[in-house]
Amino acid sequence: MTVCRPRVITLLTDFGNQDAYVGVMKGVIAGINPFANIVDICHSVPPQDIFSGAYLLYTSYKYFPCKTIHVAVVDPGVGSRRDIVCVETKDYFFLVPDNGLLSFIIQNEKPKSIFRITNNKYFLPSPSNTFHGRDVFAPVAAHLSLGVKPQQLGIKINQLEQMDIPTPISKKTGQVEGQIIYIDRFGNLITNITQEYLVKGAGGQKSEVGSKKQDAFKKTSKEKILSQLCTMETTIGKKKILGLSKTYTDIQAGEPLALIGSAGFLEVSINQGNAQKYFRVDRGNKIRVEMGSY
């Protein structure tokens, strides 16, 4: 007799909330494990936008209990020959189409195991070609929550499909070029420039000694780094923002600012406004940061 167990299962999809797709997935999970704790991360991923789904999953997954099962279905290849995989990391399980949805995560965490899901014992009968969320992802997640092992689901494989994740480019000493990788519902522009990258850039300036330039990839005091960040210049198109704010309210309402957002990325915002409309930009547009001198 199967023992039902409490277990967190998260759902992230591009299904929206207008239709019954998400509710049906939850119904399937509850029918197999009524004690599963189902948590919605997001169902407003733009349709077929794998990159946005990957970003949202990356910025969310760590905030859940150990052994959480993360189910992400942004799947333009549904019904095709693309694989569905179960990936186990140190603390989590992921059920995703093998289309790059884990690209951000596997840059930081090496998977312990990857299994291509082929065992239809854990699917609903006669799976459709258009709704694997209901017929494959949901029942497999529920069975995992009951203690089924990943190796029971299918065939072990060694690698995953990956998207090209853009990285910042050091154009010259103290200058970094990045790009906008995500725009949230408030119009905040999230870039691919991390807080760590900025600190490293501030600590890696070059300084003049007489007529000789020396690499300053030496220990730079915290005060000097903070001073550089406070006087850095962020450029989008022809518009510039001076300094790095700590909160939105450091700047008057309607004014632009740059700060480190909750996910650890440099973010360009408008206090009580919409930065996307203000700067007239979209994902992929360039952003340049130049460190102040000390």
C-alpha positions in Angstrom: 0.0 0.0 0.0 1.4 3.4 -1.0 1.9 5.8 1.9 1.1 9.4 1.0 3.7 11.9 2.2 3.8 15.7 2.5 6.2 17.0 -0.1 6.6 20.4 -1.8 6.0 20.4 -5.5 6.4 23.8 -7.3 4.9 24.7 -10.7 6.2 27.2 -13.2 4.6 27.4 -16.6 3.6 29.6 -19.5 0.0 28.4 -19.2 -1.4 31.6 -17.7 -4.5 31.6 -15.4 -7.2 32.1 -18.1 -7.5 28.4 -18.9 -7.8 25.3 -16.7 -4.4 23.8 -17.5 -2.7 24.6 -14.2 -5.7 23.5 -12.2 -5.8 20.2 -14.0 -2.1 19.6 -13.3 -2.8 20.2 -9.6 -5.8 17.8 -9.8 -3.6 15.1 -11.2 -1.0 15.5 -8.5 -3.6 15.6 -5.7 -5.2 12.4 -7.1 -1.9 10.5 -6.7 -0.6 12.2 -3.5 -3.3 14.2 -1.7 -0.8 15.3 0.9 1.5 17.0 -1.7 2.1 20.7 -0.9 1.7 22.4 -4.4 3.2 25.9 -4.7 2.8 28.1 -7.7 6.0 30.0 -8.7 4.6 31.6 -11.8 2.2 30.9 -14.7 2.7 34.2 -16.5 5.9 33.3 -18.4 5.5 34.7 -21.9 4.3 31.9 -24.2 7.2 29.7 -25.4 9.7 32.0 -23.8 12.2 29.5 -22.5 14.8 32.1 -21.5 12.4 34.0 -19.2 11.3 30.7 -17.7 14.9 29.7 -17.0 15.5 33.1 -15.3 12.5 32.9 -13.1 13.2 29.3 -12.1 16.8 30.3 -11.3 15.8 33.2 -9.1 13.2 31.1 -7.2 14.3 27.6 -6.6 16.7 28.1 -3.7 14.0 29.5 -1.5 12.2 26.2 -1.1 12.8 23.3 1.4 15.4 20.7 0.6 14.1 17.9 -1.7 11.5 20.1 -3.2 10.4 18.9 -6.7 10.4 21.8 -9.1 8.2 21.3 -12.2 8.8 23.8 -15.0 6.8 23.5 -18.2 7.7 26.0 -20.9 7.6 23.6 -23.7 7.3 24.8 -27.3 8.4 21.4 -28.4 5.6 19.5 -26.7 4.8 16.2 -28.5 8.1 16.3 -30.5 11.2 14.2 -30.0 12.5 16.5 -27.3 13.2 14.7 -24.0 11.6 15.2 -20.6 14.2 14.9 -17.9 14.4 14.5 -14.1 17.5 16.3 -12.8 18.7 15.9 -9.2 21.0 18.4 -7.7 22.4 18.5 -4.2 19.2 19.7 -2.7 16.4 19.6 -5.3 14.7 17.7 -8.1 13.7 19.3 -11.4 11.2 18.0 -13.9 11.6 19.9 -17.2 11.6 19.5 -20.9 15.2 19.2 -22.1 15.2 22.6 -23.9 17.5 24.8 -21.8 15.2 25.6 -18.9 18.0 24.7 -16.4 20.7 26.7 -18.2 21.1 29.4 -15.4 21.0 26.8 -12.7 23.6 24.4 -14.0 26.0 27.2 -14.4 26.1 27.2 -10.6 25.2 23.7 -9.6 26.5 20.5 -11.2 23.7 17.9 -11.4 24.1 14.7 -9.4 22.1 12.7 -11.9 20.0 13.2 -15.1 17.4 10.8 -16.2 15.4 10.9 -19.5 11.9 10.0 -18.5 10.7 7.0 -20.5 8.8 4.7 -18.0 5.1 5.2 -18.9 4.2 3.4 -15.8 4.3 6.8 -14.1 2.3 8.6 -16.9 -1.5 9.0 -17.2 -2.9 6.5 -19.6 -2.7 7.4 -23.3 -0.8 10.7 -23.0 -1.8 13.4 -25.5 0.7 15.1 -27.8 -0.3 18.6 -26.6 -0.6 18.4 -22.8 2.4 16.7 -21.3 2.0 19.0 -18.3 -1.1 17.0 -17.3 -0.2 13.6 -18.7 3.5 13.3 -17.9 5.0 16.1 -15.7 2.2 16.1 -13.1 1.9 12.4 -12.5 5.7 11.9 -12.5 6.1 14.7 -9.9 3.4 13.1 -7.7 5.1 9.7 -7.9 8.5 11.3 -7.0 6.8 12.9 -4.0 5.8 9.4 -2.9 9.3 8.1 -3.0 9.9 6.8 -6.5 13.5 7.1 -7.3 14.8 9.0 -10.4 16.4 5.9 -11.8 13.0 4.2 -11.9 11.8 6.8 -14.3 14.0 6.1 -17.3 17.4 6.1 -18.8 20.5 7.9 -17.3 22.0 10.5 -19.5 25.1 12.7 -19.1 24.2 16.2 -20.4 21.4 18.7 -20.9 20.5 21.1 -23.6 21.8 24.6 -22.8 20.9 28.0 -24.0 23.5 30.7 -24.5 23.4 32.8 -21.4 25.0 36.2 -22.1 27.8 37.3 -19.8 29.1 40.8 -19.2 32.1 41.9 -21.3 35.0 44.0 -19.9 35.4 46.6 -22.6 38.3 48.3 -21.0 39.6 48.9 -17.5 36.7 49.9 -15.2 34.1 49.6 -18.0 31.6 46.7 -18.4 29.1 46.1 -21.1 26.1 44.0 -20.2 22.6 43.6 -21.4 19.0 43.4 -20.2 18.0 39.8 -19.6 14.6 40.3 -18.0 11.9 42.9 -17.5 9.5 42.5 -14.6 5.9 43.6 -14.5 6.9 46.9 -12.9 9.1 47.7 -15.9 12.4 47.2 -14.0 15.3 46.3 -16.2 17.3 43.4 -14.8 20.7 43.0 -16.4 23.2 40.2 -16.5 25.7 42.2 -14.5 25.9 40.7 -11.0 26.9 42.4 -7.7 30.0 40.2 -7.6 31.0 41.4 -11.1 30.7 45.0 -10.0 32.7 44.5 -6.9 35.4 42.7 -8.8 35.4 45.4 -11.4 35.7 48.1 -8.7 38.6 46.2 -7.1 40.3 45.6 -10.5 40.8 49.1 -11.7 44.2 50.3 -12.9 46.0 53.1 -11.2 48.8 55.4 -12.3 52.2 55.4 -10.5 54.3 58.0 -12.2 54.0 57.3 -15.9 53.6 53.5 -15.4 50.2 51.7 -15.3 49.9 48.9 -12.8 47.2 46.3 -12.5 45.3 46.9 -9.4 43.9 43.4 -9.1 45.4 43.7 -5.6 43.5 44.1 -2.4 41.4 47.2 -2.6 39.9 48.5 0.6 36.2 48.1 1.1 35.9 51.9 1.3 37.5 52.4 -2.1 35.2 49.9 -3.7 32.1 51.5 -2.1 33.4 54.8 -3.3 33.7 53.6 -6.9 30.3 52.0 -6.8 28.7 55.2 -5.5 30.2 57.2 -8.4 29.8 54.6 -11.1 28.0 55.7 -14.3 25.3 53.5 -15.9 24.5 54.2 -19.6 21.5 53.0 -21.6 21.3 54.5 -25.0 22.1 58.2 -24.6 20.8 58.4 -21.0 23.1 58.1 -18.0 22.6 57.3 -14.3 25.2 58.4 -11.7 25.8 56.2 -8.7 24.4 53.0 -7.2 21.3 53.4 -5.0 20.3 51.2 -2.1 16.6 51.6 -2.4 14.1 52.9 -4.9 13.3 55.8 -2.6 16.9 57.1 -2.7 15.7 59.0 -5.8 12.8 61.3 -6.3 9.6 59.9 -7.8 9.8 59.6 -11.6 13.7 59.6 -11.6 15.9 56.8 -12.9 18.2 54.8 -10.7 20.5 51.8 -10.7 20.6 49.3 -7.8 21.3 45.7 -7.0 18.0 43.9 -7.1 16.8 41.1 -4.9 18.2 38.4 -7.3 21.7 40.0 -7.1 21.7 41.5 -10.5 22.2 45.2 -11.5 18.8 46.6 -12.1 17.7 49.9 -13.7 14.4 51.3 -12.4 12.3 54.4 -12.1 11.1 55.3 -8.7 7.3 54.8 -8.9 7.6 54.5 -12.7 8.3 52.1 -15.6 12.0 52.0 -16.8 11.1 50.0 -19.9 8.8 52.8 -21.1 11.2 55.5 -19.9 14.2 54.2 -21.7 12.3 52.6 -24.6 14.2 49.3 -24.5 13.6 45.6 -24.5 15.4 42.4 -23.5 18.7 42.2 -25.2 19.5 45.9 -25.3 23.0 46.9 -24.2 23.9 48.6 -20.9 27.3 50.0 -20.0 28.7 50.6 -16.6 31.8 52.6 -15.9 33.4 52.7 -12.5 34.3 56.0 -10.9 37.9 56.8 -10.1 39.4 56.9 -6.6 
